[in-house]
Amino acid sequence: QVQLVESGGGLVQPGGSLRLSCAFSGSIFSNYGMGWYRQAPGKQRELVARMANGSFKQYADSVKGRFTISRDNAKNTVYLQMNNLKPEDTAVYYCNAYTINKNYWGQGTQVTVSS
């Protein structure tokens, strides 16, 4: 069974940076696409960024140029580098692992952007 454990969330001031990490276990990491989603209070969960095991990466328009997704297959870990954070980035961030017919979620990590 795939397990995903996020870390790196916290409180940051506007304009600051955070790096989220997601540790993957329970299967072959390189077989999975990996992504980050977020859910703000009262809103639906939305895609932030995702990537398969190649070079193609997909980003939400709201984070393009500020966030970067990357993965380290040797460490079974996916990262989300978040720069120039804005109050509207405040949400619970979830790690996602996917194949054509499988979909797994982490427990989420809170990111709060506030002065």
ROPAFI-193191 format. One record per residue (C-alpha): residue number from 1; chain; x, y, z. Coordinates in steps of 0.2 Angstrom, whole numbers, plus 5000, padded with zeros to 4 digits. Example, Ala and Ser with C-alpha at 12.3 -4.5 7.8 and 13.67 -1.06 7.14 Angstrom:
NODE|k|c|east|north|up
NODE|1|A|5062|4978|5039
NODE|2|A|5068|4995|5036
END
This chain:
NODE|k|c|east|north|up
NODE|1|A|5000|5000|5000
NODE|2|A|5007|5017|4995
NODE|3|A|5010|5029|5009
NODE|4|A|5013|5048|5007
NODE|5|A|5020|5059|5021
NODE|6|A|5021|5077|5019
NODE|7|A|5031|5089|5028
NODE|8|A|5038|5107|5027
NODE|9|A|5022|5117|5030
NODE|10|A|5020|5132|5042
NODE|11|A|5018|5150|5044
NODE|12|A|5027|5162|5033
NODE|13|A|5025|5181|5029
NODE|14|A|5020|5187|5012
NODE|15|A|5034|5186|5000
NODE|16|A|5043|5172|5009
NODE|17|A|5047|5154|5004
NODE|18|A|5043|5137|5009
NODE|19|A|5048|5120|5003
NODE|20|A|5036|5105|5005
NODE|21|A|5042|5087|5004
NODE|22|A|5032|5071|5002
NODE|23|A|5040|5055|5006
NODE|24|A|5033|5040|4996
NODE|25|A|5034|5022|5002
NODE|26|A|5025|5005|4998
NODE|27|A|5028|5004|4980
NODE|28|A|5040|5008|4965
NODE|29|A|5041|5027|4966
NODE|30|A|5047|5029|4948
NODE|31|A|5030|5021|4942
NODE|32|A|5020|5035|4948
NODE|33|A|5016|5052|4943
NODE|34|A|5017|5064|4958
NODE|35|A|5007|5080|4961
NODE|36|A|5003|5093|4974
NODE|37|A|4985|5099|4977
NODE|38|A|4978|5112|4990
NODE|39|A|4962|5115|4998
NODE|40|A|4958|5132|5006
NODE|41|A|4943|5134|5019
NODE|42|A|4927|5133|5010
NODE|43|A|4934|5129|4993
NODE|44|A|4937|5114|4983
NODE|45|A|4953|5105|4982
NODE|46|A|4963|5111|4967
NODE|47|A|4979|5106|4957
NODE|48|A|4994|5116|4961
NODE|49|A|5007|5106|4951
NODE|50|A|5011|5088|4945
NODE|51|A|5024|5079|4935
NODE|52|A|5026|5061|4928
NODE|53|A|5043|5053|4928
NODE|54|A|5049|5063|4914
NODE|55|A|5052|5082|4912
NODE|56|A|5034|5088|4908
NODE|57|A|5027|5098|4922
NODE|58|A|5010|5106|4924
NODE|59|A|5006|5121|4935
NODE|60|A|4991|5130|4940
NODE|61|A|4991|5147|4932
NODE|62|A|4990|5155|4949
NODE|63|A|5007|5148|4954
NODE|64|A|5017|5148|4938
NODE|65|A|5033|5157|4940
NODE|66|A|5033|5156|4959
NODE|67|A|5031|5137|4963
NODE|68|A|5042|5123|4956
NODE|69|A|5039|5104|4958
NODE|70|A|5053|5092|4957
NODE|71|A|5056|5074|4962
NODE|72|A|5071|5064|4968
NODE|73|A|5069|5046|4963
NODE|74|A|5084|5040|4973
NODE|75|A|5075|5047|4989
NODE|76|A|5057|5043|4984
NODE|77|A|5053|5061|4987
NODE|78|A|5044|5074|4978
NODE|79|A|5046|5093|4982
NODE|80|A|5036|5109|4980
NODE|81|A|5047|5124|4981
NODE|82|A|5036|5139|4984
NODE|83|A|5043|5157|4982
NODE|84|A|5035|5174|4984
NODE|85|A|5020|5167|4994
NODE|86|A|5004|5176|4994
NODE|87|A|4990|5176|5007
NODE|88|A|4979|5167|4994
NODE|89|A|4991|5153|4994
NODE|90|A|4985|5149|5012
NODE|91|A|4978|5131|5012
NODE|92|A|4981|5113|5017
NODE|93|A|4993|5106|5004
NODE|94|A|4991|5087|4999
NODE|95|A|5003|5076|4990
NODE|96|A|4996|5064|4977
NODE|97|A|5003|5049|4969
NODE|98|A|4994|5043|4953
NODE|99|A|4994|5030|4939
NODE|100|A|4981|5027|4926
NODE|101|A|4971|5017|4938
NODE|102|A|4977|5021|4955
NODE|103|A|4977|5037|4966
NODE|104|A|4984|5040|4983
NODE|105|A|4984|5055|4995
NODE|106|A|4994|5061|5010
NODE|107|A|4987|5068|5025
NODE|108|A|4990|5086|5021
NODE|109|A|5001|5100|5028
NODE|110|A|4995|5117|5032
NODE|111|A|5003|5132|5024
NODE|112|A|4998|5149|5031
NODE|113|A|5004|5165|5023
NODE|114|A|5001|5180|5034
NODE|115|A|5009|5195|5042
END
